[in-house]
Structure formats: structure tokens, C-alpha cells
Amino acid sequence: MLKGKKIIAIGERDGVPGPVIAECLEGAGYEVVFQATECFV
Amino acid sequence: MAETAKPVRVGIEGVSYSLTHVPDLVRYGSKPLREIRANSALGEQLAKRSRDFAAATAYAPNQVYIGNIAPERLSDLPKPWYEKLIEAATPQGRFGDLVDEERFYALLAGADQFALVTFEEHWFRERVARHSIGRAPRLRALAEVQSLCDKGALPLYSGERLVGAFAAAHDEDASLAAEVLLENLAGKVTATHSLRSVLDSAKITAEEIDFVISCSEEAVGDRYNRGGGNLAKAIAEDGGCINASGCDTKAFCAGPMYAMVHGASLIQSGVAKKVAVVAGGSLAKLGMKFESHLKKDMPILEDVLGSFAAILGPATPNQICVRLDSAAFHPVRAGSSPQAMAEFLAEKPLAKLGMKLTDVDRYGVELHNPEITVPSGSGDVPRTNYLTLAALAVMRGQIQKSQMEDFVRTRGMPGYAPTQGHIPSAIVYLGHAMNALRSGEIRNALLMAKGSLFLGRMTQLSDGCSFLVDRNEV
């Protein structure tokens, strides 16, 4: 079901960083096409 | 708590904090500049929601910033703080002051060595000249000021009135564009103002300073050396520190904490006897969240440039000190999660000193004012940081889960710093920490700051730096 789904993962400095979200989603079968961490302050 | 080795302390001889209120420069913050170019109507809305100097002065978080109110007291003050202004508030504070825009323009003119800024002569003489310091201002008739703007200089306003022009230094060099140079010169003059202020309050002559470290957020340089730096030396010159040299320390928002550790190391090693660590305000961050504030009918709260200066020297008895042996950096291997930050910036360095998380009486973390960040969806950043520390204390069995809120309340504080990046990142608390240490209210405080290195697209890593401050009881 997850295979082939494309994901953009945006993490947050004081929350969950982008690479961590990407790793989890890739492990679940998603294709992460872009990931970044942002800082909102 | 059982200490494991002889403490290494460097004295903090003074610290000063200033906020420079520049409502008419908010339009040149990075976000407003881009958005107003795309939709000029936003500029009018922004102007309508600007605060005057009295409102900025009476704003409770700003009063905390300059030392007139303890940060812990903010929790008890009615909200919204921007409506419930502090009665009889003054721009002079225990740690520094609020500077109004006219005085800022005087500082800008007095520190300009390259004929970058020109002011309209009548207005300047009537409103600003009494604040003049440094070099003679470049004054012209209004028609000439307008002509400079027509040729590409950045117009400077006081309310709706055109009062000056800020020129580029090169037609083709993006690093010397007017917007960039205004940002750089604003950083220089606000840092110098705090430097003068701390020298004055600590009764130290400028000649005694032998090294200046700037941890401001600008990027001074030309097209061949973008961000080349050493604003520190320009600040030293402007502040009359004729015996000093200097250099800059850059590490995104964690810059000031690294600068303090570097400065303390220069003292401890004997390389320098008196070091000034300084930072000017970040013009780029003015109005960063202005659209959210407009949508919620709030005043534009990001209308101040934050600056600070601290003087470091050899430790003396009973002095408030940086514990150099507590200094911790976030290593590459650590990972960027908030838990890893708390482990490497708090738990591990404390363990090195034989201390637990609960042996720290107060933590200074990312102290961004939530009244600025929450409306834009950025959350209450200090609270998130305190909860992470509390959760780590639960994981380590130092407190019960039911005690987390108590941990946050007693060892933390509400955020009160404007979103100036480097300034809110722990260093803003140093003045209040020193007060609380002097009064015996606390025995120690751990300052810990984060830096968002990933924003520069050179690494996915975060960064951070921390150190403990305490009293030199010998």
C-alpha cells in the first residue's frame, strides 16, 4: 500500500528533525523525494 | 552533588543588554522586504500596526529584557502583554536600555566611515543631532536625499516622513548592496552601544579591553570574501577599545555561547586579560512573523534590534563566573533530536561535574517570546525545551513523571526575548542569572543554546553549546 508513495518530509529544529522523519517513512515503504529541517525562530 | 575536579572559573565582570526600537526599519527585514515587494498593500498594513516607543518600552517582555522585571514574574502578568502594558515603565533598565529610532539614526550616522548614510539636514538637526556621537553626519537638503533614493539608495523614514537615504557601496556587488550594508552597520552600532553600556556600568575603561569577540548575525564582506567578517574589530574601534583586536565567532544562534567559551578560554590561558563578547541586532529578522501578527490584529512585535555585551576577566572571590570546565559542545555523532541535545548539552557535562539534571537550579534555554511565536504556529519554544529536559530527568529516574510541570516551573521561565536568533539563545538570561546568583536565589544556572546549521545547506546537522554559571565561593 505504501510502496511508490512520494513524500516530502519537513522537520523542525525543536521537534523532530527532517532526516529522522525521512528514515521512519522510508522504513515504512514510502519514497522520500525531499526532506529538510526548518527553524521557525 | 559531589564535584569531581577543581572548578575552572572565569569571571563575568559585567553584562549589558539593549533593545533598539526601529519600527520604520521593519520593512527592511528579510520577510517584510520580500512580501511587500510582492504586495505593496502589506506595507501600509504593517505601518498601521507599528508600535510607538512608549508601547515598546512598556511591553513586559522588553522590560524583562533590560532587567526591570525578573523573567519568572512574567507568568503572573496579565496577557496579552502587548495590551496589558507596564505602567510607568522606563527605557532605562538594570542591565541596559531601550534605544529609540532617532537615537539609532544618530548612532548610524556617527559610525559611518564610507558616506553610506545621508540624512535630511533640518530634520536631523531638530530631532537627532542631540544624540550625535562619533563622526559628523552627512546632511543634505530633502531634494538631494530624494535624488539619492531615486538612484537606488534605500529610503530611511521616520513615520511617513522621508528623512534619509542609505546607499550601496558598489553597483554590482551584492555583498555591498544597500540592504546588506544597512544590516551590517545596524549590527555594528547596536553592538557598540551595548559595549559602551557595559563598560560604563562595570566601570571599566575601553583601553583595558584587549580582545573583542563579536557573535553578531551579519555577514560583513565583499563579493570575493562574502561573510569575511571581523566586525569585532570595527566594534572595538567604534567603542574606543584602542588596545584591542578581535575576531568573530559564528555558529548560527549558538554563536554567543561559543563566543563566551572562546573568550573565557582566552582569559584562562592568559592570552588576554579582559575580553569583551558583543553582539549587535539582526535587522534581517525584523518583522519575521509580521503576516501572522497582522492576521491576528496584533501590533508588529518584532520591531526591535537586540544587542548585548559581556566583559570577561580572571575570576575573583565571590564573583559570578563561567564554569569553563562545564563547557559542552554538540558533537557530530550526537544526532539532532531534542533528546540528544539535552543529553549532550546538559546531562553529560553535568555528569562530568558530578551533577544531575536536578542539581541545576535554573536553565536558560531558547528564550523566544511565545507571544511572538505562538500566533505564527511556531509554538512555545522555551516550554518545549524545558519539557525535553524534564522528560530526560524522568527517564533517568531523577524526578517522577508527575513532577515534570514542577520541573518546568521551578527550573525554567517564560520566554521574553524578541526573535533575534542569537540573542534569545540562552545568552539573554545571563544578566538575570547573575542577579539571582548574587541574591542567593539560585546556586547555579545552566545556559544552553542551539544552532540551526542545516539552514545554510552545508550539513543536515544541528549544533549547540552550553556552560554553567555560578558564584566563585573560595
Interface residues (C-beta under 8 A of the other chain):
Chain A: R13 D14 G15 V16 P17 G18 P19 V20 A36 T37 E38 C39 F40 V41
Chain B: S336 S337 P338 E366 H368 T373 S376 G377 S378 G379 V381 T384 N385 T419 G421 P424 K450 S452 F454 L455 Q460 S462
